């Protein structure tokens, strides 16, 4: 989605408006999911729409960043725990089913962590673009 495309939601506040924004976000996400975009483009588009809907609310934008950070922190903690658990297998063959299971889970968590790290970078970039657009509109 290009930065030139814009949805002007106006200044929405309050719990009813939060529900409206959540509903709009779900509708757009469902439409994006049905599109023929590649998975990474669909995820970026859903993130962009979500951020676009809350672009006037800095608290919501910061909350989005915090939520992503929390997810990466949780995943990293789980990875560290599993890697520590692997140390108990130091004398065990890599063919051990439990060793294989833990190693597989670590690989899966690292993949999920990479996804969320990329999401964090993408989210920050989108927020910068939205703020630049707002600043540009205010200066005109």
NORJOJO-V970396 format. One line per field, one symbol per residue. psi: psi as a letter, one per 30 degrees, with the letter a starting at -180 (. if undefined). burial: # if it has 16 or more other C-alpha atoms within 10 Angstrom, else .. A space follows every 10 residues. Layout:
# NORJOJO-V970396
psi=???
burial=???
This chain:
# NORJOJO-V970396
psi=klffkkjjfa jklleeeeee eeeeeeeeee eeeflgllee eeeeeeeeee eefgffjeee eeeeeeeeee eeeeeeeeee eeeeefffge gkkffkeeee eeeeeeeeee eeeeeeeeee eeeeeeeeee eeeeeeeef.
burial=.......... .......... #...#..##. .##....... .#.####### ######.... #..##..##. .#..##.##. .#...#.... ........#. .##..#..## .##..##.## ..##.##..# ..........
